[in-house]
Amino acid sequence: MRFIDLERGLRRYGTEIKEAVIRVLRSTRYILGPEVETLERKLAAFVGVREAVGVSSGTDALLLILKALDLPPGSLVVTTAFTFVATAEAIRRAGLVPYFVDIDPETFNLSPSAAEAALKRLYGRVRVLLPVSLFGLPADFKALEPLAREYGVILVEDACQSLGAELEGRRSGSFGRAAATSFFPAKPLGGAGDGGMVFTSDSELARRVKILRVHGQSQPYLYAYPGINGRLDEIQAAFLRVRLRYFEEELRLREEVARRYQKLLAPIPQVKTPSLKPGYRSSWAQFTLRVAEREALQRFLEKRGIPTAVYYPRPLHLQPVFEDLGFKEGSLPETERAAQEVLSLPMHPYLTEEEQIQVAEAIKEFYA
């Protein structure tokens, strides 16, 4: 059993991918060509925004958005510490300062009440509110959008784990001024390497991102801004165009896998499974439990050939790289508690019922 089995998907559409890659190789157009342009157009329509800009990674998508906003250096960005390091890394690389707030323990996403408390306390210093739609579940934008308007801050969505998810009919990636997603192979819409995309309906922001992704070049050898080498290549775009044809079907399969897990694990009181509030659709990038005996259970499952993962064992506010921000142990209690209890199970569209039963029976055996 694999934690994420990319090979099973490749068996379904591998021939189409080979044809797409050969098409690119024969074209000899390898960077920012028609494959990227077509993918941008299709994903903009899928998400429900006017513009999509293909870039080199989800990290660079976040960085390019923040650079394109052209904010005063040292401006504060309110975000979560319970996420992959790239979220705060991009803030730092853009010359801004992350300010971590606590999470909602039910969703693992940024807590609107904690965000509001920070916005009140730091009024005038915060320029961006940057929630993460973690594990495939959209952040609480019903609360966060009006909060951003009330305090006059820019809302940006980190949708690097949540492409395909929805909140009351709106796709993840359509919230705020702009959003970033990732095509890292393990993501719900994964490529064959690194890649990412910026989504926005702000045409001026999209224009700036397009300039910034090619070293800040606005015309041949004329550089308007300090940019980066942040382009999406044609082979990745061609690969992703094939994957996109199967994406809705794979989202439904992920939902079936999640429902089976919930049903199989419901009789085990020591295990808390994720759940969805009305109006939410998750893309189920991960299926993450909360358990008190995390390390012991993880070792037990490993001995039975069941892989698991911990996202994330040490939250960002306690990482050495962010020590200068002044957060201490106990600063974000819900974040720290989640970091001690989360355990993600094997999750992908092609996980079989038999494999899920094997996982559930092993967990039952552990607690028995």
C-alpha distance (Angstrom), angle and dihedral (degrees) to the residues before:
residue distance angle dihedral
M1 . . .
R2 3.80 . .
F3 3.78 126.6 .
I4 3.82 89.8 -132.3
D5 3.80 115.0 8.5
L6 3.79 107.9 -157.2
E7 3.80 91.8 166.8
R8 3.82 93.5 69.5
G9 3.78 91.8 57.9
L10 3.77 91.2 46.5
R11 3.79 89.7 57.4
R12 3.82 88.4 62.3
Y13 3.79 100.3 47.0
G14 3.79 104.6 13.0
T15 3.81 93.5 111.7
E16 3.81 91.0 53.7
I17 3.79 90.6 48.9
K18 3.79 92.3 51.1
E19 3.79 89.9 51.4
A20 3.80 91.2 48.7
V21 3.82 93.0 49.6
I22 3.80 92.2 48.0
R23 3.81 88.8 49.9
V24 3.80 89.7 56.8
L25 3.79 93.9 45.1
R26 3.80 91.2 51.6
S27 3.79 91.0 49.0
T28 3.85 91.5 55.0
R29 3.81 86.7 -148.0
Y30 3.77 102.3 122.5
I31 3.83 108.4 161.7
L32 3.85 130.4 46.7
G33 3.77 97.1 -13.1
P34 3.81 136.3 131.1
E35 3.82 94.4 -56.8
V36 3.81 91.6 58.2
E37 3.81 92.0 43.7
T38 3.80 92.1 51.3
L39 3.80 92.6 46.9
E40 3.80 90.5 49.4
R41 3.79 91.5 51.6
K42 3.81 94.4 46.6
L43 3.80 95.0 46.6
A44 3.80 93.3 46.0
A45 3.81 87.5 55.9
F46 3.81 91.5 44.4
V47 3.82 93.4 52.3
G48 3.80 94.6 38.6
V49 3.81 101.8 -118.4
R50 3.80 132.4 119.8
E51 3.79 97.8 -122.7
A52 3.80 138.2 36.4
V53 3.80 122.3 178.7
G54 3.80 120.5 -164.1
V55 3.80 114.6 -137.5
S56 3.78 140.6 171.6
S57 3.84 99.8 -91.8
G58 3.77 144.1 -16.7
T59 3.80 88.7 -99.4
D60 3.79 90.9 55.6
A61 3.80 90.3 45.7
L62 3.82 88.9 59.8
L63 3.80 91.9 43.3
L64 3.80 93.3 49.7
I65 3.81 92.4 49.5
L66 3.79 91.6 51.6
K67 3.81 92.8 45.4
A68 3.81 90.9 47.5
L69 3.82 90.4 55.0
D70 3.83 87.1 63.8
L71 3.81 95.5 -149.4
P72 3.81 126.3 176.6
P73 3.81 111.1 -84.7
G74 3.79 112.5 -98.4
S75 3.81 95.0 27.3
L76 3.80 113.1 151.8
V77 3.80 122.7 -112.3
V78 3.80 116.1 -161.9
T79 3.79 109.6 -143.5
T80 3.80 144.2 139.3
A81 3.79 128.0 -81.6
F82 3.81 91.4 -153.9
T83 3.78 98.9 82.5
F84 3.79 142.6 75.7
V85 3.80 113.6 -60.8
A86 3.82 92.7 -112.1
T87 3.81 91.5 79.3
A88 3.80 94.2 62.3
E89 3.80 93.2 30.5
A90 3.81 90.3 61.4
I91 3.81 90.6 49.4
R92 3.80 90.4 53.6
R93 3.81 94.0 45.5
A94 3.81 89.4 52.9
G95 3.80 89.8 58.2
L96 3.80 93.6 -106.3
V97 3.81 131.9 118.6
P98 3.82 124.6 -118.6
Y99 3.78 116.6 -134.9
F100 3.80 110.5 -165.0
V101 3.79 123.7 -145.6
D102 3.79 131.4 -178.9
I103 3.81 129.3 -89.0
D104 3.78 136.3 -121.3
P105 3.84 103.0 -103.5
E106 3.82 91.6 -144.2
T107 3.80 96.6 56.3
F108 3.84 104.4 19.3
N109 3.82 86.1 -131.9
L110 3.79 127.1 121.5
S111 3.80 112.0 -69.2
P112 3.84 112.2 -119.9
S113 3.81 91.0 -150.9
A114 3.82 91.4 52.1
A115 3.80 89.8 47.2
E116 3.81 91.6 50.5
A117 3.79 91.6 50.1
A118 3.81 89.5 53.6
L119 3.80 92.7 46.7
K120 3.80 90.4 52.2
R121 3.78 94.2 46.1
L122 3.81 94.4 45.7
Y123 3.79 98.2 35.0
G124 3.79 111.4 167.4
R125 3.81 94.5 15.0
V126 3.82 98.7 72.4
R127 3.80 114.7 79.9
V128 3.82 102.1 167.7
L129 3.81 136.8 38.3
L130 3.80 107.9 -157.4
P131 3.83 114.9 -177.3
V132 3.81 121.9 179.5
S133 3.80 120.5 -134.9
L134 3.79 91.5 -140.2
F135 3.82 128.0 -155.8
G136 3.83 89.7 -1.8
L137 3.83 97.3 -55.7
P138 3.82 119.0 119.7
A139 3.78 115.3 -120.5
D140 3.80 117.1 -112.9
F141 3.79 96.6 -81.6
K142 3.80 91.5 161.4
A143 3.80 85.1 73.3
L144 3.80 100.2 27.0
E145 3.82 99.0 53.7
P146 3.84 94.9 58.0
L147 3.81 89.4 40.7
A148 3.82 91.0 56.6
R149 3.80 90.6 48.8
E150 3.80 93.2 47.8
Y151 3.80 93.8 52.6
G152 3.81 96.3 36.5
V153 3.80 96.8 -120.2
I154 3.80 129.9 138.7
L155 3.81 115.3 -107.4
V156 3.81 116.1 -143.2
E157 3.82 123.3 177.0
D158 3.78 123.1 -142.1
A159 3.81 96.6 -150.4
C160 3.79 94.4 164.0
Q161 3.83 91.2 125.0
S162 3.80 100.7 30.8
L163 3.80 113.2 58.8
G164 3.81 106.4 144.6
A165 3.81 95.0 27.5
E166 3.81 121.0 120.5
L167 3.78 141.7 -156.4
E168 3.81 114.5 -160.1
G169 3.79 91.5 -26.3
R170 3.81 96.6 -45.8
R171 3.77 117.5 115.1
S172 3.76 122.5 -124.2
G173 3.78 105.4 -104.4
S174 3.80 93.4 47.1
F175 3.81 96.9 80.8
G176 3.78 124.7 101.7
R177 3.79 129.5 -4.3
A178 3.80 90.8 -47.4
A179 3.80 142.2 -13.9
A180 3.78 136.5 -151.1
T181 3.78 128.9 -145.2
S182 3.80 134.5 -176.3
F183 3.79 132.2 -136.2
F184 3.80 94.7 -162.8
P185 3.83 105.3 150.5
A186 3.82 94.9 -107.5
K187 3.83 94.1 54.4
P188 3.83 121.9 101.0
L189 3.83 89.1 -100.8
G190 3.78 99.6 31.3
G191 3.78 130.3 174.5
A192 3.78 132.8 -154.0
G193 3.80 92.0 -91.2
D194 3.77 138.4 -17.1
G195 3.79 122.1 -20.5
G196 3.79 140.7 132.6
M197 3.78 145.7 179.0
V198 3.79 140.1 -139.1
F199 3.82 117.6 -141.1
T200 3.79 122.8 -161.6
S201 3.79 143.8 139.4
D202 3.81 90.0 -149.2
S203 3.82 103.5 102.0
E204 3.82 93.7 -165.5
L205 3.80 91.8 52.3
A206 3.82 90.2 48.7
R207 3.82 90.0 50.4
R208 3.79 91.2 52.8
V209 3.81 92.7 47.6
K210 3.81 90.2 51.8
I211 3.79 89.7 52.7
L212 3.80 94.6 44.1
R213 3.82 93.5 50.7
V214 3.84 89.6 62.8
H215 3.82 98.9 51.3
G216 3.80 93.0 -79.0
Q217 3.80 92.0 -64.7
S218 3.83 112.1 159.7
Q219 3.83 94.5 171.5
P220 3.80 130.5 7.4
Y221 3.81 105.1 -58.6
L222 3.79 92.9 -10.6
Y223 3.82 111.8 115.0
A224 3.80 117.2 -160.5
Y225 3.82 99.1 174.5
P226 3.81 138.5 15.7
G227 3.80 97.6 -95.5
I228 3.80 138.4 167.1
N229 3.79 139.0 -122.9
G230 3.79 93.3 -98.4
R231 3.80 107.3 144.7
L232 3.81 129.2 142.0
D233 3.79 112.9 -130.3
E234 3.79 126.3 -130.7
I235 3.81 97.9 -117.1
Q236 3.82 91.2 55.7
A237 3.80 90.4 48.3
A238 3.80 92.1 49.1
F239 3.83 90.3 48.8
L240 3.81 90.7 49.6
R241 3.79 93.3 47.9
V242 3.80 88.4 60.6
R243 3.81 91.8 46.2
L244 3.80 90.2 49.5
R245 3.83 90.7 61.2
Y246 3.81 88.4 62.8
F247 3.79 97.2 35.6
E248 3.81 100.2 99.2
E249 3.79 90.6 47.8
E250 3.81 91.1 49.0
L251 3.80 91.0 49.1
R252 3.82 89.0 55.5
L253 3.80 90.4 48.0
R254 3.81 90.2 51.1
E255 3.80 88.8 52.5
E256 3.81 90.3 52.1
V257 3.81 90.6 50.7
A258 3.82 90.5 49.9
R259 3.82 92.4 49.3
R260 3.81 91.3 50.1
Y261 3.79 91.4 50.7
Q262 3.79 90.9 50.1
K263 3.80 91.6 50.4
L264 3.82 94.8 44.6
L265 3.80 94.5 46.5
A266 3.81 98.0 40.8
P267 3.86 93.7 92.1
I268 3.84 91.3 59.1
P269 3.82 107.4 85.1
Q270 3.80 94.0 -170.7
V271 3.82 90.9 63.6
K272 3.79 123.3 75.3
T273 3.79 112.5 -160.4
P274 3.81 125.2 -161.4
S275 3.78 117.8 -96.7
L276 3.79 136.2 -169.2
K277 3.79 126.7 -124.3
P278 3.81 117.1 -138.7
G279 3.79 112.7 -75.2
Y280 3.80 95.7 26.5
R281 3.78 127.1 112.2
S282 3.79 117.2 -174.1
S283 3.78 125.0 -154.3
W284 3.83 86.2 -148.0
A285 3.76 98.0 -134.4
Q286 3.82 84.3 167.5
F287 3.78 136.6 10.4
T288 3.79 102.3 -141.6
L289 3.80 126.7 -173.0
R290 3.77 130.2 -163.5
V291 3.81 112.3 -135.6
A292 3.79 132.5 163.4
E293 3.83 95.3 -143.1
R294 3.80 96.4 49.9
E295 3.82 101.8 149.8
A296 3.80 94.6 43.5
L297 3.80 92.3 47.8
Q298 3.79 91.6 47.0
R299 3.81 91.7 52.9
F300 3.81 90.9 46.4
L301 3.81 92.3 52.6
E302 3.80 92.6 45.0
K303 3.81 90.5 57.1
R304 3.81 87.9 55.4
G305 3.79 93.2 51.7
I306 3.81 95.8 -103.2
P307 3.81 113.5 133.9
T308 3.80 120.4 -146.7
A309 3.80 135.8 173.6
V310 3.80 137.9 -152.4
Y311 3.80 116.8 -134.4
Y312 3.04 101.9 -152.8
P313 3.83 124.3 -3.0
R314 3.82 96.0 171.8
P315 3.80 118.8 32.0
L316 3.78 120.2 -134.3
H317 3.80 97.4 -109.4
L318 3.82 88.3 63.0
Q319 3.81 95.9 46.1
P320 3.82 116.9 111.9
V321 3.81 92.1 -124.9
F322 3.82 90.6 63.2
E323 3.80 97.2 39.5
D324 3.81 90.9 111.5
L325 3.83 90.4 65.8
G326 3.80 89.7 74.2
F327 3.80 101.7 -123.5
K328 3.80 115.7 145.5
E329 3.79 136.3 -167.6
G330 3.79 106.5 -72.9
S331 3.82 93.7 31.5
L332 3.81 93.0 108.6
P333 3.82 106.9 25.3
E334 3.82 99.3 177.3
T335 3.79 91.4 47.7
E336 3.79 91.7 49.3
R337 3.81 93.0 46.8
A338 3.80 91.5 50.5
A339 3.81 90.4 50.5
Q340 3.82 88.3 58.4
E341 3.82 96.2 47.1
V342 3.82 111.0 35.1
L343 3.79 121.3 107.9
S344 3.81 123.5 171.4
L345 3.81 120.7 -149.0
P346 3.82 128.2 -150.3
M347 3.81 107.0 -68.2
H348 3.79 131.5 177.6
P349 3.82 136.4 119.1
Y350 3.79 95.0 -97.3
L351 3.79 99.9 50.4
T352 3.81 106.6 130.6
E353 3.78 127.6 -130.7
E354 3.81 89.1 -119.3
E355 3.79 91.1 56.3
Q356 3.79 91.6 48.5
I357 3.80 90.9 50.3
Q358 3.82 87.9 51.8
V359 3.81 89.9 53.6
A360 3.80 93.9 46.6
E361 3.81 93.9 46.6
A362 3.80 90.7 51.0
I363 3.80 91.2 52.0
K364 3.81 90.5 48.2
E365 3.80 89.5 50.1
F366 3.80 90.6 52.0
Y367 3.78 93.6 53.4
A368 3.79 93.3 41.3
